[in-house]
Amino acid sequence: METIQITTVSKQYPVLVGKKAIQELPELITTEFNHLNKILIITDEKVAELHLQTVKHALIKTGKPVLQHVVPEGEHAKTFEVFYECQGYCLSQKLNRKSLIIALGGGAVGDLAGFVAATFMRGIPFIQIPTTLLAHDSAVGGKVAINHPLGKNMIGAFHQPEAVIYDLDFLLTLPLQELRSGFAEVIKHSLIADHDFYHWLKSNIVDLNEITDEQFLTMITKGIAIKAAIVEEDEKEMGIRAFLNFGHTLGHAVEGSMGYGNFTHGESILIGMVYALKLSMKKEGLDFNLEEFIDWVSQLGYQITIPDRLETAALLHLMKTDKKSVNEAATFVLLNQVGSPILKDIPDSELIDEMTEMK
Ligand SMILES: O=C(O)C(=O)C[C@@H](O)[C@H](O)[C@H](O)COP(=O)(O)O
């Protein structure tokens, strides 16, 4: 079992990563949260089928009453309606400030349940139990949110979890498309922070169906350590935390415009990363073998072109209304070297030209 300690201004908490990590949950609750009166597990339909019983079984040892609330799968959970329904459930079941929420699922459930915890009675504690590779990113760092039709994650908060328990056995049931989604965030972490890790990934991960337990452990702990270092320095995204948005400016625009659920988060940000790499080569002189990168990710099954049916003008508008963009121009995370990101405003004309090339 690996333990990574996260220390932010607002909270210190452990991230436990390993096979059977879920068995650590009862002890964590009885030692740190023995005053709790109730535990609510928020999970989605699919994860409830696969892993809810395992988690409930582990919680028996705590002797605490355990409730469950099941929400729709994926980004369909991150709507105002589902959020409001969760708040109603918490009120009707008389949760209060001595209650704990557990987010059991992928990034979407973590974002939703975390936002419910951040806002219910002005904030109650929550624990993240990620069940996807993608959530190695989203479960750590305290960004919690729901979507608005006008933009992804536009309504949210910074609310750190009390702990993250990452049981690698939960990853065994992941479909290939989900693995692909999560692996894109692993690639992102390597590109923004660690040249050697990027080369390790490129030489070792050539088939997403063949990742060994040891490789999962390496890439998840490295990814989390990279994220932890950034979040510890800049919890509320006043500066360098925005680097974690590499590939997300176009990526979020593609994901939202395709209709949530049609194209996964990771598949969308992979397209956004190719775009940001091209811009980085043109504008920052990034020395990068893009052809080799494209061959590698295509072999892993990623699409690298912007879907034809998406209009350039609509994508441009979404990029300019991204949270990072505070001026007229769209703000991008670019690389001047692998492992060395910067923020840059890019004029519309250059963004349009590059999108046209990538169609
Ligand atoms: O934690 C962060 O900070 C990130 O930016 C992580 C992203 O990878 C995350 O997936 C998310 O999409 C954040 O986007 P944001 O636009 O809501 O900041």
The ligand as an SDF file (V2000), in Angstrom:
LIG
                    3D

 18 17  0  0  0  0  0  0  0  0999 V2000
   -7.5680   19.8460  -10.2910 O   0  0  0  0  0  0  0  0  0  0  0  0
   -7.3240   20.6890  -11.1360 C   0  0  0  0  0  0  0  0  0  0  0  0
   -6.9340   21.8150  -10.8320 O   0  0  0  0  0  0  0  0  0  0  0  0
   -7.5190   20.4220  -12.5840 C   0  0  0  0  0  0  0  0  0  0  0  0
   -7.5120   21.3070  -13.3950 O   0  0  0  0  0  0  0  0  0  0  0  0
   -7.7040   19.0170  -12.9830 C   0  0  0  0  0  0  0  0  0  0  0  0
   -8.4080   18.7980  -14.2880 C   0  0  0  0  0  0  0  0  0  0  0  0
   -7.7210   17.7120  -14.8600 O   0  0  0  0  0  0  0  0  0  0  0  0
   -9.8400   18.4080  -14.0410 C   0  0  0  0  0  0  0  0  0  0  0  0
  -10.1020   17.2550  -14.7450 O   0  0  0  0  0  0  0  0  0  0  0  0
  -10.9400   19.3510  -14.3570 C   0  0  0  0  0  0  0  0  0  0  0  0
  -11.5090   19.1810  -15.6180 O   0  0  0  0  0  0  0  0  0  0  0  0
  -10.7340   20.7440  -13.9970 C   0  0  0  0  0  0  0  0  0  0  0  0
  -11.2060   21.6750  -14.9010 O   0  0  0  0  0  0  0  0  0  0  0  0
  -11.7150   23.0900  -14.4420 P   0  0  0  0  0  0  0  0  0  0  0  0
  -11.9040   23.8400  -15.7160 O   0  0  0  0  0  0  0  0  0  0  0  0
  -12.9820   22.8880  -13.7470 O   0  0  0  0  0  0  0  0  0  0  0  0
  -10.6810   23.7120  -13.5990 O   0  0  0  0  0  0  0  0  0  0  0  0
  1  2  2  0
  2  3  1  0
  2  4  1  0
  4  5  2  0
  4  6  1  0
  6  7  1  0
  7  8  1  0
  7  9  1  0
  9 10  1  0
  9 11  1  0
 11 12  1  0
 11 13  1  0
 13 14  1  0
 14 15  1  0
 15 16  2  0
 15 17  1  0
 15 18  1  0
M  END
$$$$
